[in-house]
């Protein structure tokens, strides 16, 4: 419950490779709602293939954007700009 977002994405990948697509999507949705870009891309793919519903995709997308907005700060943007100049 309090694990790594990357671990959730990895579990989703493992479940997908094992053929458990619905379980994989559950892991991807949780990670995407926490702000993981790769998981959101996998949720999008699941939606396009019909594995998850439009409502689940919309709720996940909304939560993803809310989480990303929570993480924004002037200091992070300044640090990113400084890093890009290197």
Secondary structure, 3 states (H helix, E strand, C coil): CCCCHHHHHHHHHHHHHCCCHHHHHHHHHHHHHCCCHHHHHHHHHHHHCCCCCHHHHHHHHHHHHHHHHHHCCHHHHHHHHHHHHC
